[in-house]
Each structure stands twice: as C-alpha cells, then as structure tokens.
C-alpha cells in the first residue's frame, strides 16, 4: 500500500486524475459550497484567535452593551460588528464559538452513528438470518419513530436522570451520544444494502475459500467496497445532526446559554424578538441555514457523482 | 391477506409491548412517588410503610404487570403538576395538536401534488428549476427558524428602508420588501368553536383561522419540500415505464395519461412515505408549538419535562407510540390493499 512504483501513479496523482476531481472542477456550485463550508469551518476552528472577544470569559462582558444592533443600523457600536446579545456578548464572537460547538457535535455524532451503523449493517448483511431480521426490525422500528422524536425523548430522559446542572456540564458529549444513538439506522440500512450486493461476489467466495475468518472478510474485504454510499450519506447526516442539535438546543435540551451553540443562540435571541432585537436570533439562524444548505448541496453533488446504490424508501 | 394482517398486528403488538416496558422502566426509575406524595417532613418509617402499601417493593415483573393492566384500562396515573388523571390532561391538549397537523397536511397535499407533478412533466423548465432549488433551501431551514422568520415577517413586521425613498423605484422597493405585521402568533386565540367533549376548533371562524395560519405554514414548510421532491422523483420514474409509452402510442390525451394513469402509480410510494413522515410531523409539532405557544401536546410534553412530571411524560410517550404504531400498521395495510403486486404473505413491505 505504501510502495509506489513507476507504473502505478502516486495516490495524490490518482486522486487528482479521478472522476471526482474532474467533475468538481466543472461544477461551480460545488466549488462555491465547498469554499463557504471551508470558510465556516476555518472560522469555527480558529475562533479563539479570530473572535474579537471570548464569550466564555465573564470579565469581558459588560451588561451595558446588551442588545446593541449590527453596525449598519443606527445606534451601533463599532466594537461589535454584528451587534450584541441580551447579555452584552459580541454576537460575531458568540457565532464563531457557536459554530465551533455545532460542528463538533455534528461531526462527533456522525462518527458515532457511523461506528454503530456500519457495524450493525455489516453484521446484518453478512451474517443474515435471524441476526439480520432482528437488527433490521430494530432499525425499522426506530426509524418509524423519526430520528428527531427519538433524540428529543432520549434528551429529555437524560436531562431527567442527570439533572439540569450535570446535563449542562457534559452537554457536548451527551448531545453526541443522543444524536448518535438516534440516527444510526440510516447507516445500518445503507451499509446492509450494499453488503448484500457485495456478499455474493466472487472475491468474497475466494476469501472464504482461502480460510479467512468472517471478521477479516467483513472489515478488510467488504467494507472498503461499501465506502462510497457511506461517504455520500455522511454528508447528509452531518447536516441532519447539526439541525437536530439546533432543535434540541432550541427546546432547552441542548447546549446551555453559557456555552452556546447556534441553536441555543437562536433560542436565547427568540425571547427578544418581540422587543425588536431581531439580530440576536436571525443572524445565528442565517449562519445555521447557510451551513446546513452548503453541506446538503455538497451531499447532492457527491450523490450525483458517485452514484452509489442508495437504499431507497 | 389474513396472514399478512395477523403478522402485521403481531408486529404492532410487540412494538407496543416494548414501548410500554421502556415507559414503565422510566416511571419506576425516575423520581420518587413517595417524595411527591408526602413531601419532606414525614419520617422514614412511615415512608417505608407507604412504600410497602403501594407495592413499590414488589419485583419488577409484578409492578410491570400492574402498570400494564392499569394502562390497558386507560389509567396512567395522576399528573404531579395538574393533579388530575394524565389521560384527561392529554385529552385537553390533543385537539389543538390534531388541528395543527390537519391544517399542515392540507397545505402539504394542496401544494405538493400539483408542484411535484409539474416538476416531473416539465423537468427542464425554469419554473421547475425554481421549485427544486427552493425545495432544497426549504429542507435546510430548521422548522423553528421558519417559524421565527414568519413571526418576524408577519406578526412583528419588517420596516425595510435602505433604498432612497425620494426616488420612485426606491420607494417601491422599500414598500415591496417591508411587511405589515399584526398576524397573531401566540396561542389559539379566543374565538374557538366548541365541537364536542374537549374539542374546541379553530377552523370555523375567521379569527380562529388567522391564529392557525402561521403555525400550520411553519409545520408544513419542513414536509412540503420533501413531498415535492418525492412526488417528482416517483412521477419521473412512472413516466418512463412501458404502460405510459403504450398509452401515449394509443393516442390517449396527455392530460389523461398524466393525471389518471401516471398519478395513480405515483401516489403508491407516497402513501408509505406519508405514513412514516406523520411520525416526524409529531416530533416537529413539539418545536412549532414551542415557538407559537400553541397549547397542544408538544408544548405540554416539553413543560412536563421541565416540571419533571414523570407520569405525564410516560403517558405522552405511550400515546404518541400508539399513534405511530397504528398509523404505520394502517399504512402498510392500505398499501397492501391498493397495490396488488405487493407480496401479502411474505415479509411485509
């Protein structure tokens, strides 16, 4: 895998000449979306260095600065380009930090979903029989309850079990767990469908004849061939996870206001909408929509390019 | 058909059983009913006595048996907060949620079918492209954000004035982009028509309907793009099929082919997805009702969580679970009935 000879081009070169990159170069929407996504990602990762102030640091906050409008409206302060929220925090900084929290939860939850879902899908598809029937029935039941509903219920139960204070302290990890547990069936069904198609192919028979164990065949032989559908649904799932996190936070089952995500920023601003301070809720909202939209569009593009056999219905 | 029916009912029964076990586990492990009943000042010995008397020391199975028997008779216990049977609390809140769901469903059906069919018939027209791009934006906006934007636009109003007001076009653009506001966005209003029992309806007065508009549109906004895309995709597939080509070759009018022959088969998968999406809709009512303070089951559930009202939470879970199971079973059965090609005795579709 690591040796490169003259006859086989290097990995980078193969990647650069692939159909994926070829079609990316010809699709300006995909380029545009990727650029915006990278901008938000960069802003979120570099939030501690980019943000004018630290929203977690209480000493930097002055309540007298609360509810200042964005810079293009009269009465704004040049120190706060996007205005301030009800506690006097700079909105630009809270949004950067909030996007960071949302993205961490989004990626974390998708990784957990993938871990559970891919394992379940591989087992169900490869082993078949009763295990398959049981696991897929479980996935069907959970899916029929809609992932958001499951997430809300699990979140509510966690909050009741741990109590509000502990829940706030570990909110990031709990949200990753909740959304991960709620949405694994999507992965399981997709992976199972492609495993079923792969299982009957000759290379799997060959591996079995050579006496490899099931685990090796599943993870070393079949899994690499099911990667493209996994890749495609991962993008959609990240968008879903970010929306789920925002919804949970909006319901008060997510990130606390002291460590806000985009969802809890929208929630905290909603109380001030009637008093005319629309920016506290609508600017983070716009960032959330743009983030989810570009991820969804990238997912659409990937699906068109890779064209995997996605599980339908 | 009978075998299919029995199999489906067995399945529904098992799911309901699992839900009831989970609900009971929540009820018996969260919160202390003795604490709720007697408060702080009662000595430990009396608590133990009461615990024994109420049967809280019995084994899990015995307690579950009692819980299930009561639940089957419609007795889910008393809500801590409302101090009345939880079923009555739910009955009071159910009509509001149902009306919201009905109104949203009406909006979805009225708009998704014509738009979806149009986008399939003319996939390359500018209008279709417009609908498709709007629908992907619609999918990306969380339902509570749609609700907030609608409140800002139509309840509070937007005074838009960045363009110079002296010039004619500036004034026109400002006027075009500004909105009046004044739509009600809080609760159900006072002008409700009493139907029967606990059911007060928003549907029969103009004032009631104005209260219904914004919440229903918000709730519909998340499903509408999904259904437009689904109907378009299914219709495109149907239009490629042999029988449509044959009908065209026979000279049947295009209108008849689209709306009689093709639409019928398009709607089959839409029914199944629709049933599943109904569940998602219940989840979204929690969000919509929170934003609009709509006094339905979703808002009640969220308040019950904040008050740690365990019996009410458990009852909500059981009843929502029942709604899901019943609709999913019905959808499967209807699908089996309207689509003769589905294998009735084999694995359910």
Contacts between the chains, C-beta under 8 A, distances in Angstrom:
chain1	res1	chain2	res2	distance
A	141	B	15	5.7
A	141	B	18	7.6
A	143	B	276	7.4
A	144	B	276	6.0
A	144	B	279	6.1
A	144	B	324	6.1
A	144	B	328	5.2
A	145	B	279	5.7
A	145	B	321	7.7
A	145	B	324	5.8
A	146	B	276	7.7
A	146	B	277	8.0
A	146	B	279	4.3
A	146	B	280	4.0
A	146	B	282	7.5
A	146	B	283	5.0
A	148	B	280	6.6
A	148	B	283	4.2
A	148	B	284	7.2
A	149	B	279	6.4
A	149	B	280	7.3
A	149	B	282	6.5
A	149	B	283	3.8
A	149	B	320	7.6
A	152	B	283	6.3
A	152	B	286	6.2
A	153	B	317	6.6
A	156	B	301	8.0
A	156	B	305	4.5
A	156	B	313	7.0
A	157	B	26	6.4
A	157	B	30	7.6
A	159	B	305	6.7
A	160	B	30	5.3
A	160	B	31	7.7
A	160	B	305	6.9
A	160	B	308	5.9
A	160	B	310	7.4
A	160	B	313	7.7
A	161	B	30	6.6
A	239	B	140	7.1
A	243	B	142	5.0
A	246	B	142	5.5
A	246	B	144	7.9
A	247	B	142	6.0
A	247	B	143	7.7
A	247	B	144	6.6
A	247	B	287	6.0
A	250	B	142	7.8
A	250	B	144	5.0
A	250	B	287	6.9
A	250	B	290	7.5
A	251	B	286	6.8
A	251	B	287	6.9
A	251	B	290	6.3
A	251	B	302	6.1
A	252	B	302	7.7
A	252	B	306	7.3
A	253	B	305	7.7
A	266	B	144	7.3
A	266	B	145	6.7
A	266	B	148	7.1
A	270	B	148	6.1
A	270	B	291	7.4
A	273	B	148	6.7
A	273	B	151	6.5
A	273	B	152	6.4
A	273	B	156	6.8
A	274	B	156	6.7
A	276	B	156	7.7
A	278	B	152	5.6
A	278	B	156	7.8
A	281	B	148	5.9
A	282	B	148	7.2
A	282	B	149	7.2
A	282	B	152	6.8
A	285	B	145	4.7
A	285	B	148	6.7
A	285	B	149	7.6
A	288	B	142	7.0
A	288	B	145	6.9
A	289	B	137	7.9
A	289	B	140	5.8
A	289	B	141	5.3
A	289	B	142	7.9
A	289	B	145	6.7
A	292	B	140	4.3
A	292	B	141	7.8
A	292	B	142	7.7
A	293	B	136	7.3
A	293	B	137	6.2
A	293	B	140	4.0
A	296	B	136	6.2
A	296	B	139	6.5
A	296	B	140	5.3
A	297	B	136	6.8
A	300	B	136	7.1
A	313	B	269	6.7
A	313	B	272	7.0
A	313	B	273	7.1
